[in-house]
């Protein structure tokens, strides 16, 4: 999985590409945690438009990030999910616990 960071105002964007699976969750967790310490960051947005596969361990990593974000007073949003990734997130009702755009 490839991960590219960018920011827009007080939003930190993590753009993912490729397979988001158990091989990628450690790198994802380390990169995402960097945003939790920044006072300037109010929202963390995970862009899933380039993700072609997601497994349950990656969804677990998103839920862990949601909990950590909440404790840090930040919001977490998912955007751009499509195809099988969107279907998987919808089947697991992730939109009920993490806002999706």
MMTF fields as JSON, N, C-alpha, C and O atoms, coordinates in Angstrom:
{
  "mmtfVersion": "1.0.0",
  "mmtfProducer": "UNKNOWN",
  "numBonds": 403,
  "numAtoms": 404,
  "numGroups": 101,
  "numChains": 1,
  "numModels": 1,
  "chainsPerModel": [1],
  "groupsPerChain": [101],
  "chainIdList": ["A"],
  "bondAtomList": [4, 2, 8, 6, 12, 10, 16, 14, 20, 18, 24, 22, 28, 26, 32, 30, 36, 34, 40, 38, 44, 42, 48, 46, 52, 50, 56, 54, 60, 58, 64, 62, 68, 66, 72, 70, 76, 74, 80, 78, 84, 82, 88, 86, 92, 90, 96, 94, 100, 98, 104, 102, 108, 106, 112, 110, 116, 114, 120, 118, 124, 122, 128, 126, 132, 130, 136, 134, 140, 138, 144, 142, 148, 146, 152, 150, 156, 154, 160, 158, 164, 162, 168, 166, 172, 170, 176, 174, 180, 178, 184, 182, 188, 186, 192, 190, 196, 194, 200, 198, 204, 202, 208, 206, 212, 210, 216, 214, 220, 218, 224, 222, 228, 226, 232, 230, 236, 234, 240, 238, 244, 242, 248, 246, 252, 250, 256, 254, 260, 258, 264, 262, 268, 266, 272, 270, 276, 274, 280, 278, 284, 282, 288, 286, 292, 290, 296, 294, 300, 298, 304, 302, 308, 306, 312, 310, 316, 314, 320, 318, 324, 322, 328, 326, 332, 330, 336, 334, 340, 338, 344, 342, 348, 346, 352, 350, 356, 354, 360, 358, 364, 362, 368, 366, 372, 370, 376, 374, 380, 378, 384, 382, 388, 386, 392, 390, 396, 394, 400, 398],
  "bondOrderList": [1, 1, 1, 1, 1, 1, 1, 1, 1, 1, 1, 1, 1, 1, 1, 1, 1, 1, 1, 1, 1, 1, 1, 1, 1, 1, 1, 1, 1, 1, 1, 1, 1, 1, 1, 1, 1, 1, 1, 1, 1, 1, 1, 1, 1, 1, 1, 1, 1, 1, 1, 1, 1, 1, 1, 1, 1, 1, 1, 1, 1, 1, 1, 1, 1, 1, 1, 1, 1, 1, 1, 1, 1, 1, 1, 1, 1, 1, 1, 1, 1, 1, 1, 1, 1, 1, 1, 1, 1, 1, 1, 1, 1, 1, 1, 1, 1, 1, 1, 1],
  "groupList": [{"groupName": "UNK", "atomNameList": ["N", "CA", "C", "O"], "elementList": ["N", "C", "C", "O"], "formalChargeList": [0, 0, 0, 0], "bondAtomList": [1, 0, 2, 1, 3, 2], "bondOrderList": [1, 1, 2], "singleLetterCode": "X", "chemCompType": "L-PEPTIDE LINKING"}],
  "groupTypeList": [0, 0, 0, 0, 0, 0, 0, 0, 0, 0, 0, 0, 0, 0, 0, 0, 0, 0, 0, 0, 0, 0, 0, 0, 0, 0, 0, 0, 0, 0, 0, 0, 0, 0, 0, 0, 0, 0, 0, 0, 0, 0, 0, 0, 0, 0, 0, 0, 0, 0, 0, 0, 0, 0, 0, 0, 0, 0, 0, 0, 0, 0, 0, 0, 0, 0, 0, 0, 0, 0, 0, 0, 0, 0, 0, 0, 0, 0, 0, 0, 0, 0, 0, 0, 0, 0, 0, 0, 0, 0, 0, 0, 0, 0, 0, 0, 0, 0, 0, 0, 0],
  "groupIdList": [1, 2, 3, 4, 5, 6, 7, 8, 9, 10, 11, 12, 13, 14, 15, 16, 17, 18, 19, 20, 21, 22, 23, 24, 25, 26, 27, 28, 29, 30, 31, 32, 33, 34, 35, 36, 37, 38, 39, 40, 41, 42, 43, 44, 45, 46, 47, 48, 49, 50, 51, 52, 53, 54, 55, 56, 57, 58, 59, 60, 61, 62, 63, 64, 65, 66, 67, 68, 69, 70, 71, 72, 73, 74, 75, 76, 77, 78, 79, 80, 81, 82, 83, 84, 85, 86, 87, 88, 89, 90, 91, 92, 93, 94, 95, 96, 97, 98, 99, 100, 101],
  "secStructList": [7, 3, 3, 3, 3, 3, 3, 3, 6, 6, 3, 3, 3, 3, 3, 3, 3, 3, 3, 3, 1, 6, 6, 6, 2, 2, 2, 2, 2, 2, 2, 2, 2, 2, 2, 2, 6, 7, 6, 6, 7, 7, 3, 3, 3, 3, 3, 3, 3, 3, 3, 3, 3, 3, 7, 2, 2, 2, 2, 2, 2, 2, 2, 2, 2, 2, 2, 2, 2, 2, 2, 6, 6, 7, 3, 3, 3, 3, 3, 7, 7, 7, 2, 2, 2, 2, 2, 2, 2, 2, 2, 6, 6, 4, 4, 4, 6, 1, 3, 3, 7],
  "xCoordList": [0.832, 0.0, 0.881, 1.914, 0.467, 1.141, 0.325, -0.905, 1.007, 0.342, 0.967, 2.182, 0.13, 0.599, -0.116, -1.339, 0.659, 0.112, -0.052, 0.767, -1.12, -1.288, -2.167, -2.709, -2.301, -3.16, -3.908, -3.46, -5.057, -5.894, -6.481, -7.4, -5.946, -6.403, -6.054, -4.896, -7.073, -6.839, -7.133, -7.287, -7.207, -7.47, -6.216, -5.613, -5.842, -4.726, -5.329, -6.217, -4.852, -5.402, -4.362, -3.214, -4.793, -3.951, -4.579, -5.639, -3.916, -4.429, -3.776, -2.556, -4.601, -4.113, -4.314, -5.271, -3.391, -3.502, -3.039, -2.026, -3.798, -3.427, -4.25, -5.403, -3.647, -4.315, -4.114, -2.984, -5.218, -5.166, -5.513, -6.681, -4.462, -4.654, -3.678, -3.018, -3.588, -2.778, -1.304, -0.588, -0.841, 0.55, 0.795, 1.921, -0.247, -0.098, -0.493, -0.234, -1.105, -1.682, -0.634, -0.912, 0.541, 1.558, 2.019, 2.085, 2.339, 2.753, 1.623, 1.859, 0.411, -0.739, -0.882, -1.053, -0.812, -0.965, 0.095, -0.205, 1.34, 2.424, 2.22, 2.404, 1.842, 1.613, 0.409, 0.462, -0.657, -1.869, -1.639, -2.197, -0.834, -0.579, 0.145, 0.01, 0.903, 1.608, 0.628, 0.968, -0.569, -1.566, -2.188, -2.714, -2.129, -2.793, -2.077, -2.698, -0.79, -0.009, -0.039, 0.35, -0.487, -0.469, -1.664, -2.814, -1.382, -2.463, -3.193, -4.37, -2.511, -3.114, -4.129, -5.018, -4.004, -4.903, -6.166, -6.101, -7.31, -8.599, -9.333, -10.133, -9.046, -9.709, -8.674, -7.735, -8.865, -8.046, -8.973, -9.993, -8.601, -9.428, -8.641, -7.514, -9.24, -8.614, -9.26, -10.449, -8.465, -8.953, -8.725, -7.588, -9.813, -9.768, -10.023, -10.194, -10.052, -10.387, -9.433, -9.846, -8.173, -7.197, -7.042, -6.189, -7.859, -7.766, -8.646, -9.832, -8.063, -8.835, -9.213, -9.942, -8.715, -9.04, -8.833, -7.868, -9.748, -9.618, -10.024, -11.011, -9.265, -9.639, -10.01, -9.946, -10.393, -10.896, -9.828, -10.161, -8.564, -7.522, -7.36, -7.096, -7.513, -7.447, -8.65, -8.514, -9.809, -10.992, -10.777, -11.155, -10.177, -9.839, -8.891, -9.038, -7.911, -6.972, -7.7, -7.359, -8.698, -9.496, -10.279, -10.391, -10.815, -11.563, -10.654, -11.051, -9.45, -8.476, -8.144, -8.082, -7.929, -7.638, -8.813, -8.615, -10.015, -11.189, -11.178, -11.427, -10.892, -10.851, -9.746, -9.965, -8.564, -7.445, -7.74, -7.399, -8.37, -8.732, -9.709, -9.566, -10.689, -11.683, -11.021, -11.317, -10.122, -9.415, -8.559, -8.36, -8.051, -7.215, -8.05, -7.494, -9.382, -10.257, -10.302, -10.568, -10.048, -10.054, -11.135, -11.572, -11.552, -12.538, -11.849, -10.835, -12.414, -11.919, -13.023, -14.175, -12.664, -13.616, -12.994, -11.795, -13.823, -13.407, -14.029, -15.167, -13.289, -13.858, -13.371, -12.331, -14.148, -13.72, -13.808, -13.422, -14.304, -14.397, -15.336, -16.381, -14.962, -15.805, -15.648, -14.795, -16.465, -16.383, -16.482, -17.315, -15.625, -15.661, -15.305, -15.782, -14.476, -14.112, -15.34, -15.613, -16.073, -17.297, -18.301, -18.917, -18.465, -19.396, -19.014, -19.882, -17.731, -17.265, -17.551, -18.051, -17.234, -17.497, -18.986, -19.381, -19.803, -21.251, -21.77, -22.617, -21.287, -21.728, -21.387, -22.095, -20.295, -19.872, -20.407, -20.068, -21.241, -21.859, -20.837, -21.086, -19.706, -18.656, -19.131, -18.721, -19.982, -20.51, -21.28, -21.493, -21.689, -22.383, -21.427, -21.84, -20.157, -19.186, -18.093, -17.455, -17.865, -16.915, -17.638, -18.08, -17.767, -18.448, -17.75, -16.522, -18.569, -18.059, -18.589, -19.772, -17.695, -18.079, -18.107, -18.407],
  "yCoordList": [-1.17, 0.0, 1.24, 1.285, 2.222, 3.51, 4.509, 4.48, 5.387, 6.389, 7.75, 7.915, 8.729, 10.082, 11.026, 10.976, 11.896, 12.868, 14.221, 14.62, 14.917, 16.304, 16.976, 16.316, 18.277, 18.976, 20.082, 20.611, 20.414, 21.501, 22.18, 21.659, 23.347, 24.038, 23.223, 22.872, 22.926, 22.146, 20.654, 19.915, 20.223, 18.821, 18.154, 18.637, 17.059, 16.25, 15.113, 14.402, 14.944, 13.947, 12.855, 13.127, 11.616, 10.457, 9.742, 9.128, 9.83, 9.225, 7.86, 7.754, 6.818, 5.45, 4.917, 5.279, 4.049, 3.432, 1.984, 1.679, 1.106, -0.308, -1.136, -0.816, -2.195, -3.116, -2.63, -2.476, -2.392, -2.004, -3.257, -3.563, -3.973, -5.248, -5.365, -4.392, -6.545, -6.724, -6.416, -6.123, -6.477, -6.127, -4.628, -4.211, -3.826, -2.372, -1.696, -0.504, -2.412, -1.717, -1.109, -0.08, -1.687, -1.08, 0.265, 1.244, 0.321, 1.584, 2.609, 3.778, 2.173, 3.064, 3.635, 4.842, 2.778, 3.218, 4.223, 5.2, 3.99, 4.924, 6.275, 7.314, 6.272, 7.531, 8.277, 9.494, 7.569, 8.205, 8.792, 9.84, 8.137, 8.604, 9.945, 10.707, 10.246, 11.531, 12.701, 13.779, 12.497, 13.557, 13.823, 14.909, 12.856, 12.992, 13.975, 14.541, 14.191, 15.086, 16.538, 17.425, 16.794, 18.148, 18.961, 18.578, 20.084, 20.959, 21.603, 21.946, 21.769, 22.409, 21.507, 21.998, 20.209, 19.266, 19.07, 18.676, 19.347, 19.133, 17.921, 17.282, 17.619, 16.498, 15.661, 16.187, 14.361, 13.433, 12.787, 12.195, 12.91, 12.374, 11.27, 11.484, 10.103, 8.971, 8.845, 8.549, 9.074, 9.0, 7.585, 7.155, 6.878, 5.479, 5.3, 4.172, 6.392, 6.297, 5.382, 4.738, 5.311, 4.492, 3.092, 2.329, 2.748, 1.43, 0.452, 0.706, -0.662, -1.647, -2.875, -3.746, -2.942, -4.076, -3.645, -2.952, -4.06, -3.794, -5.054, -5.699, -5.407, -6.587, -6.181, -5.005, -7.161, -6.877, -6.281, -5.511, -6.616, -6.024, -4.536, -3.752, -4.143, -2.728, -1.979, -0.846, -2.596, -1.969, -1.82, -0.805, -2.819, -2.716, -1.556, -0.847, -1.352, -0.234, 1.108, 2.057, 1.188, 2.407, 2.661, 3.803, 1.604, 1.753, 2.159, 2.951, 1.624, 2.032, 3.509, 4.254, 3.941, 5.342, 6.23, 7.329, 5.761, 6.533, 6.759, 7.872, 5.716, 5.834, 6.783, 7.62, 6.657, 7.534, 8.979, 9.903, 9.173, 10.52, 11.166, 12.332, 10.395, 10.893, 11.344, 12.421, 10.51, 10.851, 12.104, 12.845, 12.347, 13.512, 14.742, 15.807, 14.598, 15.716, 16.038, 17.177, 15.059, 15.242, 14.362, 13.378, 14.725, 13.913, 13.109, 13.528, 11.962, 11.084, 10.912, 10.656, 11.053, 10.903, 10.028, 10.108, 9.197, 8.402, 9.028, 9.497, 9.037, 9.549, 8.734, 8.079, 8.789, 8.231, 6.726, 6.206, 6.016, 4.558, 4.224, 4.853, 3.244, 2.832, 1.338, 0.687, 0.819, -0.592, -1.541, -1.366, -2.542, -3.58, -3.005, -3.505, -1.965, -1.344, -0.686, -0.877, 0.079, 0.71, -0.348, -0.22, -1.378, -2.446, -3.113, -3.395, -3.362, -3.981, -3.073, -3.534, -1.78, -0.835, -0.737, -0.682, -0.715, -0.652, -1.935, -1.876, -3.082, -4.351, -4.46, -5.117, -3.81, -3.835, -2.635, -2.454, -1.816, -0.629, 0.331, 0.924, 0.489, 1.377, 2.824, 3.606, 3.184, 4.545, 4.966, 6.157, 4.018, 4.345, 4.79, 5.448, 4.446, 4.822, 5.753, 6.438, 5.79, 6.724, 7.392, 6.709, 8.714, 9.398, 9.112, 9.068, 8.92, 8.641, 9.694, 10.033, 10.21, 11.189, 10.516, 11.161],
  "zCoordList": [0.0, 0.0, 0.0, 0.668, -0.743, -0.807, 0.01, -0.018, 0.732, 1.549, 1.276, 1.39, 0.913, 0.638, 1.59, 1.725, 2.254, 3.198, 2.519, 1.691, 2.882, 2.476, 3.521, 4.407, 3.414, 4.36, 3.641, 2.624, 4.199, 3.702, 4.925, 5.556, 5.255, 6.464, 7.696, 7.918, 8.495, 9.717, 9.531, 10.503, 8.264, 7.946, 7.39, 6.432, 7.993, 7.502, 6.669, 7.139, 5.45, 4.533, 4.307, 3.958, 4.516, 4.223, 3.034, 3.153, 1.894, 0.664, 0.497, 0.374, 0.493, 0.389, -1.026, -1.711, -1.449, -2.772, -2.674, -2.044, -3.305, -3.342, -2.37, -2.081, -1.875, -0.951, 0.481, 0.942, 1.174, 2.58, 3.376, 3.617, 3.776, 4.456, 5.621, 5.985, 6.199, 7.402, 7.184, 8.141, 5.94, 5.648, 5.827, 6.1, 5.675, 5.669, 6.98, 7.15, 7.899, 9.062, 9.99, 10.606, 10.117, 10.982, 10.44, 11.183, 9.145, 8.529, 8.602, 8.906, 8.326, 8.401, 9.813, 9.984, 10.807, 12.197, 12.605, 13.29, 12.188, 12.509, 11.843, 12.478, 10.577, 9.86, 10.423, 10.604, 10.696, 11.208, 12.595, 12.923, 13.403, 14.771, 14.781, 15.738, 13.742, 13.666, 13.703, 14.191, 13.197, 13.153, 14.518, 14.763, 15.387, 16.681, 17.592, 18.492, 17.38, 18.23, 17.779, 18.538, 16.575, 16.029, 16.513, 16.299, 17.165, 17.632, 16.461, 16.578, 15.341, 14.172, 13.474, 12.778, 13.651, 12.991, 13.82, 14.984, 13.214, 13.862, 13.29, 13.974, 12.023, 11.358, 10.619, 10.023, 10.671, 9.898, 8.878, 9.229, 7.62, 6.545, 5.846, 5.398, 5.761, 5.081, 3.705, 3.59, 2.668, 1.288, 0.769, 0.573, 0.551, 0.129, -1.364, -1.826, -2.127, -3.556, -4.32, -5.284, -3.913, -4.607, -4.038, -4.491, -3.047, -2.415, -3.183, -3.39, -3.605, -4.371, -3.544, -4.018, -2.306, -1.436, 0.009, 0.329, 0.874, 2.302, 3.053, 2.699, 4.088, 4.868, 6.296, 6.656, 7.091, 8.436, 9.353, 10.254, 9.147, 9.986, 9.688, 10.599, 8.441, 8.075, 8.641, 9.102, 8.608, 9.209, 10.708, 11.292, 11.329, 12.747, 13.008, 14.004, 12.114, 12.262, 12.159, 12.865, 11.281, 11.175, 12.462, 12.907, 13.053, 14.298, 15.457, 16.311, 15.489, 16.515, 16.331, 17.308, 15.085, 14.811, 15.214, 15.731, 14.981, 15.399, 16.905, 17.368, 17.668, 19.125, 19.576, 20.451, 18.983, 19.341, 18.958, 19.696, 17.807, 17.358, 18.331, 18.7, 18.731, 19.684, 20.981, 21.499, 21.498, 22.742, 22.582, 23.545, 21.371, 21.098, 20.72, 20.452, 20.699, 20.361, 18.879, 18.497, 18.056, 16.603, 15.977, 16.573, 14.786, 14.091, 12.996, 12.438, 12.705, 11.644, 10.622, 10.973, 9.353, 8.255, 7.178, 6.91, 6.565, 5.408, 4.168, 4.208, 3.074, 1.83, 0.653, 0.711, -0.419, -1.691, -1.86, -2.907, -0.865, -1.009, -2.164, -2.325, -2.957, -4.081, -4.311, -3.707, -5.173, -5.548, -4.368, -3.479, -4.372, -3.343, -1.967, -0.947, -1.932, -0.652, -0.029, 1.156, -0.815, -0.317, 0.122, 1.18, -0.675, -0.341, 0.983, 1.808, 1.183, 2.427, 3.618, 4.644, 3.489, 4.579, 4.89, 6.055, 3.855, 4.062, 4.698, 5.589, 4.265, 4.838, 6.316, 7.078, 6.718, 8.116, 8.896, 10.065, 8.254, 8.877, 9.469, 10.518, 8.821, 9.314, 9.321, 10.179, 8.382, 8.325, 9.576, 9.8, 10.373, 11.62, 12.703, 13.658, 12.576, 13.614, 13.113, 13.912, 11.798, 11.191, 10.03, 9.106, 10.062, 8.947, 7.618, 7.537, 6.578, 5.241, 4.283, 4.305, 3.438, 2.41, 1.058, 0.054]
}
